[in-house]
Amino acid sequence: MKYLKALLLALLMPLGIGISSCEELLLLSQDYEVELTEAEIIKGLKQALTHGTDTAVSILSVKDGYFADELVKILLPAEAQPIYDRIQSIPLIGDYVDETILAINRAAEDAATEAAPIFVDAVTEMTVEDGFDILHGSDTAATSYLRGKTFQNLFDAFQPKIETSLSKDLILGLSAEESYERLINTYNAASLNGWLFDEIETNSLSDHTTNRALQGLFLKVGDEEKLIRDDVSHRVTDILQRVFAEQDA
């Protein structure tokens, strides 16, 4: 808006018609501004988050959405990390690792569509105070708000969807759970019941995949928020354009 004021001053001052001071001209220029209401600001920020979450879900819910993106690709849980130390010495285990990682990511891609309505419900809770903090915050302030307010609720709602996907036969007739169990059993068998090296006794696949899947979603939501803030072409509605023009001013 400050640029509009400056432009009006530059164009009208030389005319000098009925204008006695810069102050009067500034008041005249303000007639061209339409102040955003609190409701409009909140509406615009909710649209930004909704657009960002919808786009993130659409990116990650397709084949290779997780698997082919190194920033969000889901690897093995922490308890399985020792497998990498012995991957060369145990026959077939390398193939099982690759197969399991693919299956885990396919499960996350399969479940990702379930996140959209959960995100929409979370966005509706934004208050006016939240909205102004977000508008004048960092380039991922809205994403940070969403994560801070909703991560645990999202986790609780999203985990059953992940578990369902982990149990689906998505790769070569095996589910991700079956692939992971086969990997762990093969590794433990090679340990000779823990005599050569410690067995893996825990299975955090569900929690691990849910956490990493949500982290990937929030990463993509943050990317979309940055685009909306920085690139006018990504402000796909009139209210988005007006709200984030306030940020640009």
Wavefront OBJ file of the C-alpha trace (Angstrom):
o trace
v 0.000 0.000 0.000
v 2.863 2.401 0.723
v 3.847 2.159 -2.931
v 0.350 3.259 -3.997
v 0.608 6.290 -1.728
v 3.971 7.244 -3.130
v 2.663 6.879 -6.678
v -0.346 9.078 -5.985
v 1.842 11.736 -4.427
v 4.159 11.716 -7.423
v 1.314 11.979 -9.926
v -0.962 14.486 -8.204
v 1.331 16.953 -6.464
v 2.468 18.640 -9.688
v -1.163 19.369 -10.544
v -1.761 21.349 -7.363
v -5.522 21.402 -7.988
v -7.352 21.929 -4.700
v -4.605 20.329 -2.679
v -2.927 22.544 -0.114
v -0.593 20.111 1.602
v 1.008 16.704 1.519
v -1.205 15.734 4.444
v -4.371 16.344 2.424
v -2.956 14.390 -0.464
v -2.128 11.499 1.841
v -5.716 11.483 3.073
v -6.868 11.427 -0.545
v -4.635 8.480 -1.317
v -6.059 6.564 1.627
v -9.457 6.575 -0.087
v -8.006 4.075 -2.552
v -7.169 1.597 0.204
v -9.605 -0.957 1.473
v -8.532 -2.097 4.903
v -8.710 -5.804 5.575
v -10.894 -6.862 8.454
v -9.699 -9.348 11.039
v -12.127 -11.873 9.595
v -10.651 -11.435 6.113
v -7.101 -11.882 7.389
v -8.025 -15.086 9.184
v -9.911 -16.298 6.120
v -6.883 -15.643 3.929
v -4.493 -17.428 6.283
v -6.841 -20.400 6.526
v -6.996 -20.499 2.737
v -3.197 -20.448 2.622
v -2.940 -23.372 5.024
v -5.695 -25.298 3.283
v -4.057 -24.762 -0.097
v -0.676 -25.739 1.332
v -1.927 -28.909 2.973
v -3.970 -29.953 -0.059
v -0.945 -29.467 -2.308
v 1.349 -31.333 0.078
v -1.053 -34.260 0.219
v -1.394 -34.336 -3.573
v 2.401 -34.377 -3.971
v 3.027 -37.150 -1.449
v 0.031 -39.399 -2.068
v 1.103 -40.458 -5.577
v 3.493 -43.281 -6.453
v 7.032 -42.292 -5.438
v 5.722 -39.205 -3.621
v 7.765 -40.230 -0.586
v 10.078 -42.844 -2.046
v 11.627 -40.718 -4.809
v 12.070 -37.579 -2.708
v 15.231 -37.790 -0.607
v 13.967 -35.026 1.703
v 10.962 -37.053 2.868
v 11.902 -40.650 2.009
v 11.282 -42.914 5.004
v 14.145 -45.223 5.947
v 14.329 -48.011 8.538
v 13.462 -47.371 12.203
v 16.220 -46.703 14.729
v 16.286 -50.262 16.079
v 17.126 -51.574 12.600
v 20.148 -49.345 12.018
v 22.669 -52.081 13.048
v 21.528 -53.999 9.954
v 23.485 -51.566 7.799
v 26.710 -52.537 9.595
v 26.319 -56.163 8.517
v 24.496 -55.754 5.226
v 27.435 -57.172 3.262
v 27.863 -60.260 5.391
v 24.306 -61.632 5.507
v 23.013 -63.176 2.255
v 19.898 -61.537 0.747
v 19.583 -58.983 3.527
v 20.458 -56.093 1.229
v 17.580 -57.008 -1.054
v 15.279 -57.259 1.954
v 16.334 -53.794 3.133
v 15.546 -52.242 -0.252
v 12.247 -54.070 -0.467
v 11.248 -53.046 3.051
v 12.081 -49.371 2.527
v 10.062 -49.357 -0.687
v 7.122 -51.009 1.083
v 7.260 -48.524 3.968
v 7.171 -45.584 1.581
v 4.359 -47.113 -0.454
v 2.372 -47.424 2.774
v 2.983 -43.742 3.584
v 1.925 -42.746 0.064
v -1.198 -44.866 0.385
v -2.142 -43.282 3.718
v -1.301 -39.681 2.823
v -4.725 -38.915 1.352
v -6.241 -39.470 4.790
v -4.381 -36.438 6.134
v -6.358 -33.850 4.136
v -9.578 -33.814 6.203
v -7.561 -33.970 9.431
v -5.641 -30.860 8.395
v -8.851 -29.058 7.422
v -10.312 -29.646 10.876
v -7.135 -28.325 12.473
v -7.112 -25.145 10.385
v -10.585 -24.133 11.606
v -9.252 -23.618 15.152
v -7.122 -20.583 14.208
v -7.875 -17.479 16.306
v -7.473 -13.806 15.422
v -4.394 -13.540 17.654
v -2.887 -16.615 15.973
v -3.601 -15.058 12.588
v -1.714 -11.804 13.208
v 1.248 -13.682 14.680
v 1.333 -15.839 11.559
v 0.930 -12.948 9.123
v 3.921 -11.118 10.541
v 5.946 -14.206 11.445
v 8.569 -16.219 9.605
v 8.077 -17.639 6.118
v 6.792 -20.887 7.669
v 4.924 -19.365 10.632
v 1.580 -20.863 9.565
v 3.120 -24.312 9.196
v 4.791 -24.012 12.607
v 1.449 -22.990 14.099
v -0.278 -25.966 12.523
v 2.411 -28.373 13.676
v 2.526 -27.012 17.220
v -1.220 -27.015 17.667
v -2.076 -30.291 16.008
v 0.846 -32.718 15.702
v -0.255 -35.066 18.478
v -3.888 -35.029 17.369
v -2.761 -35.654 13.803
v -0.525 -38.475 14.965
v -3.353 -40.142 16.887
v -5.727 -39.831 13.935
v -3.174 -40.662 11.249
v -1.533 -43.686 12.849
v -4.486 -46.061 12.279
v -4.406 -45.096 8.589
v -0.684 -45.814 8.463
v -1.165 -49.153 10.220
v -3.816 -50.123 7.690
v -1.486 -49.220 4.834
v 1.460 -51.024 6.452
v -0.635 -54.197 6.502
v -1.633 -53.984 2.815
v 0.076 -56.224 0.251
v 1.702 -53.417 -1.710
v 5.020 -54.965 -2.843
v 5.363 -58.432 -4.410
v 2.453 -59.809 -2.423
v 3.946 -58.667 0.886
v 2.921 -55.853 3.199
v 5.449 -53.468 4.730
v 4.942 -55.155 8.107
v 5.640 -58.579 6.594
v 8.699 -57.258 4.757
v 10.044 -55.689 7.930
v 9.422 -58.804 10.001
v 11.199 -60.934 7.387
v 14.133 -58.530 7.422
v 14.390 -58.620 11.231
v 13.971 -62.410 11.383
v 16.707 -62.897 8.785
v 19.029 -60.592 10.701
v 18.288 -62.282 14.035
v 18.781 -65.747 12.543
v 22.208 -64.661 11.294
v 23.088 -63.573 14.844
v 22.742 -67.228 15.993
v 20.279 -66.264 18.704
v 22.317 -63.257 19.746
v 25.648 -65.087 19.989
v 27.398 -63.224 17.131
v 25.687 -59.863 17.711
v 22.652 -58.506 19.525
v 19.256 -59.419 18.173
v 16.666 -56.800 17.284
v 13.830 -57.226 19.753
v 11.619 -54.184 19.156
v 9.360 -53.172 16.298
v 8.559 -49.461 16.077
v 7.547 -49.536 12.414
v 4.083 -48.051 12.956
v 5.223 -45.176 15.169
v 8.302 -44.557 13.030
v 6.388 -44.454 9.753
v 3.668 -42.239 11.192
v 6.190 -39.754 12.570
v 8.219 -39.618 9.384
v 5.136 -39.426 7.163
v 3.829 -36.442 9.127
v 7.247 -34.778 9.139
v 7.276 -35.105 5.366
v 3.810 -33.606 5.103
v 4.736 -30.614 7.245
v 7.905 -30.105 5.219
v 5.848 -29.897 2.034
v 3.247 -27.645 3.685
v 6.087 -25.330 4.683
v 7.381 -25.284 1.122
v 3.944 -24.277 -0.129
v 3.618 -21.555 2.495
v 6.952 -20.065 1.394
v 5.734 -20.017 -2.208
v 2.524 -18.228 -1.246
v 4.442 -15.639 0.756
v 7.173 -15.077 -1.828
v 5.497 -15.614 -5.212
v 2.366 -13.695 -6.183
v 1.451 -16.351 -8.759
v 0.855 -18.836 -5.930
v -1.750 -16.592 -4.290
v -4.568 -18.370 -6.052
v -7.537 -16.463 -4.621
v -8.380 -12.783 -4.254
v -8.277 -12.945 -0.466
v -4.832 -14.571 -0.532
v -3.566 -11.800 -2.785
v -4.951 -9.104 -0.497
v -3.777 -10.665 2.768
v -0.234 -11.282 1.633
v -0.052 -7.897 -0.064
v -0.245 -6.564 3.504
v 2.856 -8.612 4.292
v 4.658 -7.223 1.216
v 3.901 -3.601 2.089
l 1 2 3 4 5 6 7 8 9 10 11 12 13 14 15 16 17 18 19 20 21 22 23 24 25 26 27 28 29 30 31 32 33 34 35 36 37 38 39 40 41 42 43 44 45 46 47 48 49 50 51 52 53 54 55 56 57 58 59 60 61 62 63 64 65 66 67 68 69 70 71 72 73 74 75 76 77 78 79 80 81 82 83 84 85 86 87 88 89 90 91 92 93 94 95 96 97 98 99 100 101 102 103 104 105 106 107 108 109 110 111 112 113 114 115 116 117 118 119 120 121 122 123 124 125 126 127 128 129 130 131 132 133 134 135 136 137 138 139 140 141 142 143 144 145 146 147 148 149 150 151 152 153 154 155 156 157 158 159 160 161 162 163 164 165 166 167 168 169 170 171 172 173 174 175 176 177 178 179 180 181 182 183 184 185 186 187 188 189 190 191 192 193 194 195 196 197 198 199 200 201 202 203 204 205 206 207 208 209 210 211 212 213 214 215 216 217 218 219 220 221 222 223 224 225 226 227 228 229 230 231 232 233 234 235 236 237 238 239 240 241 242 243 244 245 246 247 248 249
